[in-house]
């Protein structure tokens, strides 16, 4: 299913998602007006991306986190989702927090995005929000993109931080000035590099949506496997 190189990839940031941190993560996106507005915008962009992807009916939500996108994903009455995460605790929190009426259309699993425990062409789309900005090395991003391509029959929807906006410019200036006291775990990917990696991994770009054009770093891409 996956090669040995992919199975050995492990990113240290993923170790922090124990039960306590997973529950904190669930609460974070409901805390305060700014967080709620950010979540509203994330959901708005995700809806647009799903429409551009042709409203896929079987979707792998990886990483599913605390399941905050499940209500939106299941707005389509015929859609079923697989909620997957590298953290078993995060999956447990997602299941506990989900409205009971939705769980009949949700299958859950613990798995790595680098070695997904699904057969080839298992889903119509992979939905990957807020993961790629944690991946610094191009070879790791490519390994993940190729694994997504293996399991999807059609599309991948993903978000990442890109350059060419005010927040990325501001972050670059900050990184130049400060001395890091710890290893960074969030990264801006130059747009040209990201799009080149998509093509190298076997996709064409159907389109993209920016969180706040020319201001925010977040961008959601819709890719189709070639």
Order of alpha helices (4+ residues) and beta strands (2+ residues): alpha-alpha-alpha-beta-alpha-beta-alpha-beta-beta-alpha-beta-alpha-alpha-beta-beta
